[in-house]
């Protein structure tokens, strides 16, 4: 199978109603981008939301879906509660060709991403790239890194689901120690005072929350911003629920990572993200803290011969409410063309064929 470019997508949309309505080109000004891109199409979310609120201690069972916990909202925006999800549908109605498979990827504007070669600080002293973490996670490996938790305390936290998101524009952020970070413009960085600023709004000399690690008497020590002292990293990892003993005689020098410069990189790049369920932030090997990657869009691959509105599940993986927008980009579709299968989704009259509106699981 080969991925199809913009001219093929346009031809299928205009002449065969593959995408209706169809936007010929990428609309970006003042909105989360949607429309035709070089190798894909960005769908919009409709102003129809079903927000999960667990008021009845509901078990999410696809064989017996309890709709009592879904609050129906028809608005231009939707607030998804922390660690919850919402359902919506695409504005566009799709008719997938019989020889084409379509994969949906979440928009990096909601996921907030970094370049594939971005290194993440782990409490075992290593710093793999996000791309490496995604491969190892798919093989069953788990990762523990650094987060700023409640009341500004440095904690060890699970770094979950490192994954490829898609392609997007990136900024190059240079720190005063020469470290370089490549992030999407909307990715939030933690300032020294604990507040957040998007990468695109950072200014030279802005001070960022630091992660400092040193070796003392054979042990790695981690700077605790809450106290101004260093602590043994292994104590933080061994007992995450108790405040680690500080080493008063090894007082750290109070320093800040400062932004030295920012520039935009040309073109689009592979971008990755991960999720931090406990704290919503993690530390890069460059020594700064950045936000958890927020909204995860879950969409079943669109099979050959299928048609309908795409139902989207948007999971908020952060400990904070997350806002999403109707009539703006929500997922990016990639089209792969191959040989026509013996039986298409349309041939077997699948149960989701021709679906309209937000469609719940069927058994």
Rosetta blueprint (number, residue, H / E / L):
1 X L
2 X E
3 X E
4 X L
5 X L
6 X H
7 X H
8 X H
9 X H
10 X H
11 X H
12 X H
13 X H
14 X H
15 X H
16 X H
17 X L
18 X L
19 X E
20 X E
21 X L
22 X L
23 X L
24 X L
25 X L
26 X E
27 X E
28 X L
29 X L
30 X L
31 X L
32 X L
33 X L
34 X E
35 X E
36 X E
37 X E
38 X L
39 X L
40 X E
41 X E
42 X E
43 X E
44 X E
45 X E
46 X L
47 X L
48 X L
49 X E
50 X E
51 X E
52 X E
53 X L
54 X L
55 X L
56 X L
57 X L
58 X L
59 X L
60 X L
61 X L
62 X L
63 X L
64 X L
65 X L
66 X L
67 X H
68 X H
69 X H
70 X E
71 X E
72 X E
73 X E
74 X L
75 X L
76 X L
77 X E
78 X E
79 X E
80 X E
81 X L
82 X L
83 X L
84 X L
85 X E
86 X E
87 X E
88 X E
89 X E
90 X E
91 X E
92 X E
93 X E
94 X E
95 X E
96 X L
97 X L
98 X L
99 X L
100 X E
101 X E
102 X E
103 X E
104 X E
105 X E
106 X E
107 X L
108 X H
109 X H
110 X H
111 X H
112 X L
113 X L
114 X E
115 X E
116 X L
117 X L
118 X L
119 X E
120 X E
121 X L
122 X E
123 X L
124 X L
125 X L
126 X L
127 X L
128 X L
129 X E
130 X H
131 X H
132 X H
133 X H
134 X H
135 X H
136 X H
137 X H
138 X H
139 X L
140 X L
141 X L
142 X L
143 X E
144 X E
145 X E
146 X E
147 X E
148 X E
149 X L
150 X H
151 X H
152 X H
153 X L
154 X E
155 X E
156 X E
157 X E
158 X E
159 X E
160 X E
161 X E
162 X E
163 X E
164 X E
165 X E
166 X E
167 X E
168 X E
169 X L
170 X L
171 X E
172 X E
173 X E
174 X E
175 X E
176 X L
177 X L
178 X L
179 X L
180 X E
181 X E
182 X E
183 X E
184 X L
185 X L
186 X L
187 X L
188 X E
189 X E
190 X E
191 X E
192 X L
193 X L
194 X L
195 X L
196 X E
197 X E
198 X E
199 X H
200 X H
201 X H
202 X L
203 X L
204 X L
205 X L
206 X L
207 X E
208 X E
209 X L
210 X E
211 X L
212 X L
213 X E
214 X E
215 X E
216 X E
217 X L
218 X L
219 X E
220 X E
221 X E
222 X E
223 X E
224 X E
225 X L
226 X L
227 X L
228 X L
229 X E
230 X E
231 X E
232 X E
233 X H
234 X H
235 X H
236 X H
237 X H
238 X H
239 X L
240 X L
241 X L
242 X L
243 X L
244 X L
245 X L
246 X E
247 X E
248 X E
249 X E
250 X E
251 X E
252 X L
253 X L
254 X L
255 X L
256 X L
257 X E
258 X E
259 X E
260 X E
261 X E
262 X E
263 X E
264 X E
265 X L
266 X L
267 X L
268 X L
269 X E
270 X E
271 X E
272 X E
273 X E
274 X E
275 X E
276 X L
277 X L
278 X L
279 X L
280 X L
281 X E
282 X E
283 X E
284 X E
285 X L
286 X L
287 X L
288 X E
289 X E
290 X E
291 X E
292 X L
293 X L
294 X L
295 X E
296 X E
297 X E
298 X E
299 X L
300 X L
301 X L
302 X E
303 X L
304 X L
305 X L
306 X L
307 X E
308 X E
309 X E
310 X E
311 X E
312 X E
313 X E
314 X E
315 X E
316 X E
317 X L
318 X L
319 X L
320 X L
321 X L
322 X E
323 X E
324 X E
325 X E
326 X L
327 X L
328 X L
329 X E
330 X E
331 X E
332 X E
333 X E
334 X E
335 X E
336 X E
337 X E
338 X L
339 X L
340 X L
341 X L
342 X L
343 X L
344 X L
345 X L
346 X L
347 X L
348 X L
349 X L
350 X L
351 X L
352 X L
353 X L
354 X L
355 X E
356 X L
357 X L
358 X L
359 X L
360 X L
361 X L
362 X L
363 X L
